[in-house]
């Protein structure tokens, strides 16, 4: 019951036809459908109950690419109800749904929603249903970028089976409340596989049971809240090794690594970086959020994924991202170990309520890469890493997506998001405060789901400033702000007229510019022209600290004969 859902359900339900997409006013999205609403919205059939516990108990058969079993859903009544929504993709079969008293529930299906009618009305307390299902889940065409199972084989011909489902939905392979706002407190994951294979899932392994007919059941227990897209399976023949990380306060964290046998020697070397990652991120963000569940890296046949306490790794034991980087310093570390592990803080512990705010996961996760560089090679190297990402930014649509329709924003949430957070750090201009804010977000929202407003309000409170204008421009509009400056010299005096060109009317971000050669100071532009007078300053030396602030610039430089009667302000039209 990670999320105490607000009881606005009836209002949402009755007005859903009008507001279900909450479309951003600054970008025109294609029309959304009822299927989008059922998938993404917190309707009364979802908010009436609060998750407590899941027990996913399934058999996965690589021979015919099938999944069959059940999910026990334990929940607390929030408002009295006798009908609830659970989600399962329409290509999967609902075999039966049983209430705690043994009576079967009736149900109807619409798109990916299963509407369950209980045998009795629930007024209060804790209850459970067991949802039995089966089928062949959809296959991922381009994992991890699209959702589905990957049924493949290792070099020795052994089955190698994994799942990726972020964005697409965990309900593509198991029945659950497929919405990020509500997370169960704990979960038991029981995966049955053919003898000779093993499964690695989230949390800690409780037992392995031999079942009739040549099957093995692996029972993994997750002691922390976990979002549904993080629940995972990794089936294959792995070689296991382990290590222990000791935090600065002496707490021990188990580290387990599951790799294909042919990768064992490479992994023993490459995965040493995980300890350094933990050291750096605990310094910047606070303690690793899942000491109870441990930390794992697991070989995967795709690039990688942040499955909580069971990070999928597929970077070929290269540095950079599959062997390449936008900057030279980016080839000094394994991108997947660093980025996907950063999600243990940003995404897994602090989770967005709606996928529209997936930028909270990805912008901070990408910024964590730069902090890892800073931790090891210094701030100058981190700026090199960050600014090399500028050429990747498309500015195609807002970073924040439309709410209630399971739609994330622009892919710019990675590289642009990293640049924006670095800009905010330099706007705040107080690293002690900045890093205390990052740690404070993790502490305040530990194991919680949040909105963009929750995070922005926290930053405003900690800084004592209102940065709504900043986030509005960078996250809800496609354009970045542009600094316009007219720099004109007449005799010994140079006059700078400057302002912001931005979509947000009250945009007022401070920025550093040169006020003497190679000397930077803050100016405080608004969307109206202001004037700065400088003595003995060559307009050619006027520069903006573009390595610290992500914006565009338009600078006009001119020189006026000191004996002329030309008025500088009239010349530039700034009067």
C-alpha positions, 0 to 999 in steps of 0.5 A: 500500500505504497500509495494512499490513493485520494478518493476522487474516484467518482469525479474522475469516473463521471468526467473521464470522457472530458479529461481522461487524457489531460492533454498538454496544452502546448503539444497536440497529441493524436486522439486517445482511445478508451483502451488508453483510458482503461490502461492509464487512468485511476478509475474508481474500480482501481482506487477502491482497493489498495494493494498489499501483497502479490504471490505470482505462481506460474509455470513457464515452458520454453518448449511451447512459449507458454505461461500458466498459473495464478496471481494471489492479490491481497488488498485493503478496501479503500471504499466499499465495492463489489467490482474491481479492475485487474489488468491482463492483455486480451491475448491471455486467457482468464481461466478462473478468479476465486474469492477468499471464501472459495467462490468463483467471481464473475468477470467481463473483459474490455481491451486489457481490463478485466472487470471482476464482480465479487460474491459479496460487497466488501466494506472494509478490511483486508481480502484477497482473490486468486486470479488463474490464467494461461496463454502465450504472452506477446513476443518482444520485437525490439527488447527492451524498447518494446514489451514482451518475452524473449525466447532465445538460446545461449551459445550451447543451445540452452533456453534463455528466456527473459521479459521486458515490459516497461511502458507496454505493461506488466499485464502482458504476462501476469494479471495485476493492477497495471498502473504505477501509482499503487505498489504492493508492500511485498511479493512472492515470485514462484517460477516453475521451469524445466529441470536443468534450467534455473530462474533468477527473479527479484529479491532473495531466493527462499527455496528451490522445490523439485516438482513432479514431471521434471520441473523445478520451482524457484521461490523469490521473495521481495520484501520491499514495494516494487512497481509492476514493470520491474517484476522479472524472470531470467530463465537459463543456465547461469554461473553464479558468483557473489560479493559483499559491499560495505556502506560507509556506516558499516552495513553489508549488502549482498551482491550476486551475479548470474552470467552465462558460463562463457562470460564468467571471466569477463564478468568477474572483471567488469562487474567490479564496477558495481561496487564503485557505483554503489559508493558514488551513488550512496554519496550523492543519493543516500543509501541503496534503497533495497538492502533487504532484497540485495543487489543483482546483475544478470546476463540478458539477451537485450541491452539492459533493464532496471528490474528492481534488485535484479538488474538485467545486463546486456552491454557485451562487457564493453564500456560506453553504451554497447561500445560507444559514447558521445564523449571520450570520458563516456568510454571509461565506464560501463553505461548499463551498469551505471544507468540501470543501477541508478534506477534503483534510486530513481524509478524503483524507490522513487517512482512516478505515479503516472508514466507521463512523469517517466522523466523522473526516472530517466532524467535523474537516471541519466544525470546520475551517469554524469555524477558517476563521472564527477565522482571518479574523474571530476566536475570538468569531465562531468561537464564534458560528458553532459554537454556532449549529449546536446547533439542528441536532443531533438526537442520534438515534444514535451518531456512530460507526457499526457496523464491518465492514458499510459503515455510517456513524454519525449525520449529527450527525457534522457539527454535533455533531462540530464542537461536540464538538471545540470542547468538547475544545479547551476541556477541554484548555485549552491552544491551543498544545497543541491546534493542535499536536495537529491538526498532529500528527495530520496529520503522524503519519497523513499519507496513512494510514488510521486508526481512532477508537482510533488518533486517540484514543490519539494525543490521549491521548498528546499531552495526557498525559490519558485522554480515553476517557470523553469520546469514549465519551460523545460518539461512542458514545452518543446523549445528551450529558452533563448537568450537574446543579447545586443552588445554595443561598444561606443568609446570606453562604454559597452552596453548590453541589452538582454532578455529571454525569449521563452514560451513561459511569460514569466521565465526569469532564469538567472545565467552567467555571462562574461562581464570582463574578459573570461570573468563570469557573473550572474545576470537576471534576465526576464522576458523584457529587455534589461540593460547592463553597462560595462567599462572597457569591455570588447563585445567580442569577449561577451560569452554565455556559460553554455557549458553550465546552462542549457539554452540557445543564444542569439548575440548581436555585437556592434561597434559605434564610432565614439565621435558619432551622435548615434544613441546606442539604445535607439540604435538597438531599439531597446528604449 
